[in-house]
Amino acid sequence: MISIIVSSRELDRKNPGNLTKFLSSIKSSISNPDNIEIIFKFDDDDFLIENSLIEAATANPELNVKYFFSDRYGYLGLHKAYYECLDLLDPKSYVVVILADDFLCVSGSNWDKQLLEVSVNLKDEPFLIQDPSKLGQMHDIPIFSRKIIDLVTLGDSLSVDSWSMSLYSIYSELNLTKYILSLPEFTTRQMCAFDMSHERWNVEREQLIKYLESQDYKDLVEKSKNKIKEYFKL
């Protein structure tokens, strides 16, 4: 099974996302609704979001949707929201897809079937999923095996896409190419409601870049590399 995890906010929304369009696009893109579950994290202070989700879920009753409310962590605390989502994963789930609600899945792509087919023989292993056209590059849609999250976390920053890139570099360096699986991109992203000149974007991105360049992040990558080497007995 595949788990899609999403941190969403309707109150003072900053992107053009729409939960009904989001769920409808997922439904139209998959081969079998039983292959996936969708877990939403909402902020405690967001009094608008539950009605939006009820409307979206009612329009897409075939989908297995879970949700919960917790503290608001903000943009720089997205990884904390994702960790909370992991607590609700179905025991059968072994792949985690991290999506934002302003992404739309490509109708008829059957990405769920493709993903399960390429990964089923390694479902208990710490494999990576990469778009073959973007190997080693930043991925808008980070996909992780459940085992790799258990082994080395999600990188402890909002930029799980950067963490995916770091893990790819580790696996390539250690010649673990057997565990780097391919899945073509299956989403499109709607235009953001703010651009790179927006004050919020610049301030938060600047903080993120500083963290990714920090010794703390380099130490985390090195620690993770050692855990991976230990796991594979390298």
C-alpha positions as CSV (number, residue, x, y, z in Angstrom):
1,M,0.0,0.0,0.0
2,I,1.0,3.6,-0.6
3,S,0.4,6.4,1.9
4,I,0.1,10.0,0.7
5,I,0.7,12.5,3.5
6,V,-0.4,16.1,3.2
7,S,-0.2,19.1,5.6
8,S,-3.0,21.4,4.5
9,R,-4.5,24.8,5.6
10,E,-7.6,26.6,4.4
11,L,-7.5,29.6,6.7
12,D,-5.4,32.4,5.2
13,R,-4.5,30.0,2.4
14,K,-1.3,31.1,0.5
15,N,-1.5,28.8,-2.5
16,P,-4.3,28.0,-5.1
17,G,-4.9,24.5,-3.8
18,N,-8.4,23.1,-3.5
19,L,-9.1,19.9,-1.7
20,T,-11.9,18.7,-4.0
21,K,-9.7,19.2,-7.1
22,F,-6.8,17.6,-5.3
23,L,-8.6,14.4,-4.3
24,S,-10.4,14.2,-7.6
25,S,-7.1,14.3,-9.4
26,I,-5.7,11.5,-7.3
27,K,-8.8,9.4,-8.0
28,S,-8.6,9.9,-11.7
29,S,-4.8,9.1,-11.7
30,I,-4.8,5.7,-9.9
31,S,-5.6,2.2,-11.1
32,N,-7.1,1.0,-7.8
33,P,-8.3,3.1,-4.7
34,D,-7.4,0.2,-2.5
35,N,-3.7,0.8,-3.3
36,I,-3.6,4.1,-1.4
37,E,-4.5,6.0,1.7
38,I,-4.4,9.8,2.1
39,I,-3.6,11.3,5.5
40,F,-4.2,15.0,6.1
41,K,-2.7,17.0,9.0
42,F,-4.6,20.2,9.8
43,D,-3.9,23.1,12.2
44,D,-5.9,23.4,15.4
45,D,-6.8,27.0,14.6
46,D,-8.1,26.3,11.1
47,F,-11.9,26.4,11.5
48,L,-12.5,26.3,7.7
49,I,-10.6,23.2,6.7
50,E,-12.8,20.4,8.0
51,N,-15.8,21.5,5.9
52,S,-13.5,21.7,2.9
53,L,-12.3,18.2,3.4
54,I,-15.8,16.8,4.0
55,E,-16.9,18.3,0.7
56,A,-13.9,16.9,-1.0
57,A,-14.2,13.4,0.5
58,T,-17.9,13.3,-0.3
59,A,-17.1,14.0,-3.9
60,N,-14.6,11.2,-3.9
61,P,-16.1,8.4,-1.6
62,E,-13.9,5.7,-3.1
63,L,-10.8,7.1,-1.5
64,N,-9.5,6.1,1.9
65,V,-9.0,9.5,3.7
66,K,-7.8,10.1,7.2
67,Y,-7.3,13.4,9.0
68,F,-6.3,14.9,12.3
69,F,-5.7,18.3,13.9
70,S,-2.6,19.4,15.8
71,D,-0.5,22.4,16.6
72,R,0.4,24.8,13.8
73,Y,4.1,24.4,13.0
74,G,4.3,26.8,10.1
75,Y,6.2,26.4,6.8
76,L,9.5,25.8,8.5
77,G,8.0,23.1,10.7
78,L,6.4,21.0,7.9
79,H,8.6,18.0,8.8
80,K,7.0,17.9,12.2
81,A,3.6,17.7,10.6
82,Y,4.8,14.9,8.3
83,Y,6.1,12.9,11.3
84,E,2.7,13.1,13.0
85,C,1.1,11.8,9.8
86,L,3.5,8.8,9.9
87,D,1.8,7.7,13.2
88,L,-1.4,7.0,11.2
89,L,0.1,4.9,8.4
90,D,-1.7,1.7,7.7
91,P,0.4,-1.3,8.7
92,K,0.4,-2.6,5.1
93,S,1.8,0.7,3.8
94,Y,5.5,0.6,2.7
95,V,5.8,3.6,0.5
96,V,5.2,7.3,1.6
97,V,4.5,10.0,-0.9
98,I,4.6,13.6,0.4
99,L,2.3,16.0,-1.5
100,A,1.1,19.5,-1.2
101,D,-2.5,20.2,-2.0
102,D,-1.7,22.5,-4.8
103,F,-0.4,19.6,-6.9
104,L,-2.7,17.7,-9.3
105,C,-2.1,14.1,-10.4
106,V,-2.1,13.3,-14.1
107,S,-5.3,11.5,-15.0
108,G,-4.9,8.0,-16.2
109,S,-1.2,7.8,-15.3
110,N,-1.8,4.7,-13.1
111,W,1.2,5.7,-11.0
112,D,0.1,3.7,-8.0
113,K,0.3,0.4,-10.1
114,Q,3.7,1.4,-11.5
115,L,5.0,2.3,-8.0
116,L,3.9,-0.9,-6.4
117,E,5.2,-3.0,-9.3
118,V,8.7,-1.6,-9.2
119,S,9.0,-1.7,-5.4
120,V,7.1,-4.9,-4.3
121,N,10.3,-7.1,-4.3
122,L,12.0,-4.5,-2.0
123,K,9.1,-3.5,0.2
124,D,10.9,-4.4,3.4
125,E,14.1,-2.7,2.3
126,P,15.2,1.0,2.5
127,F,14.8,1.8,-1.2
128,L,14.6,5.2,-2.8
129,I,12.2,6.4,-5.6
130,Q,13.5,8.8,-8.2
131,D,12.2,10.3,-11.4
132,P,14.6,9.0,-14.0
133,S,14.7,12.3,-15.8
134,K,15.8,14.1,-12.5
135,L,18.3,11.8,-11.0
136,G,20.2,13.6,-8.2
137,Q,18.1,16.7,-8.6
138,M,15.5,18.3,-6.3
139,H,12.2,16.4,-6.5
140,D,8.9,18.3,-6.0
141,I,7.2,15.0,-5.0
142,P,9.5,13.2,-2.5
143,I,8.8,9.5,-2.3
144,F,10.3,7.4,0.5
145,S,10.2,3.8,1.5
146,R,8.8,3.4,5.0
147,K,12.0,1.5,5.9
148,I,14.3,4.4,4.9
149,I,12.3,6.8,7.1
150,D,12.6,4.4,10.0
151,L,16.3,4.1,9.3
152,V,17.4,7.7,8.8
153,T,14.3,10.0,9.4
154,L,13.0,12.7,7.0
155,G,16.0,15.0,7.4
156,D,14.6,17.1,10.1
157,S,13.7,20.1,7.9
158,L,10.8,21.2,5.9
159,S,12.8,20.4,2.7
160,V,12.1,16.7,2.4
161,D,12.8,17.2,-1.3
162,S,16.4,18.2,-0.4
163,W,16.6,15.2,1.9
164,S,15.6,12.9,-1.0
165,M,18.5,14.5,-3.0
166,S,20.9,13.9,-0.1
167,L,19.9,10.3,0.2
168,Y,20.3,9.8,-3.6
169,S,23.9,11.1,-3.3
170,I,24.6,8.7,-0.4
171,Y,23.2,5.7,-2.3
172,S,25.1,6.6,-5.4
173,E,28.4,7.0,-3.5
174,L,27.8,3.6,-1.8
175,N,26.9,1.9,-5.1
176,L,23.5,1.0,-3.8
177,T,21.9,1.5,-7.3
178,K,19.8,-1.7,-6.9
179,Y,17.8,0.2,-4.3
180,I,17.2,3.3,-6.4
181,L,13.9,2.7,-8.2
182,S,12.4,4.7,-11.0
183,L,9.0,6.3,-11.4
184,P,8.2,9.0,-13.9
185,E,6.7,12.2,-12.6
186,F,3.0,12.0,-12.3
187,T,1.9,15.4,-11.0
188,T,1.6,19.0,-12.2
189,R,1.7,22.0,-9.9
190,Q,-0.6,25.0,-10.0
191,M,0.9,28.4,-10.0
192,C,1.8,29.7,-6.6
193,A,-0.2,32.6,-5.3
194,F,3.0,34.3,-4.4
195,D,6.3,34.4,-6.3
196,M,10.0,34.4,-5.3
197,S,9.8,38.2,-4.6
198,H,7.3,37.6,-1.9
199,E,8.7,38.5,1.6
200,R,7.5,35.3,3.3
201,W,9.0,33.2,0.6
202,N,12.4,34.9,0.7
203,V,12.7,34.9,4.5
204,E,11.7,31.3,5.0
205,R,13.7,30.0,2.0
206,E,16.7,31.9,3.2
207,Q,16.4,30.2,6.6
208,L,16.1,26.8,4.9
209,I,19.1,27.3,2.7
210,K,21.2,28.4,5.8
211,Y,20.2,25.1,7.5
212,L,21.0,23.0,4.5
213,E,24.5,24.7,4.4
214,S,25.0,24.3,8.1
215,Q,27.3,21.9,9.9
216,D,24.3,20.4,11.7
217,Y,22.8,19.3,8.3
218,K,26.1,18.0,7.1
219,D,26.5,16.0,10.4
220,L,23.0,14.6,9.9
221,V,23.8,13.5,6.4
222,E,27.0,11.8,7.6
223,K,25.2,10.1,10.5
224,S,22.6,8.8,8.1
225,K,25.3,7.6,5.7
226,N,26.8,5.6,8.5
227,K,23.4,4.1,9.4
228,I,22.9,3.0,5.8
229,K,26.4,1.5,5.7
230,E,25.7,-0.4,8.9
231,Y,22.4,-1.6,7.6
232,F,23.9,-2.9,4.3
233,K,27.0,-4.1,6.1
234,L,29.3,-2.0,4.0
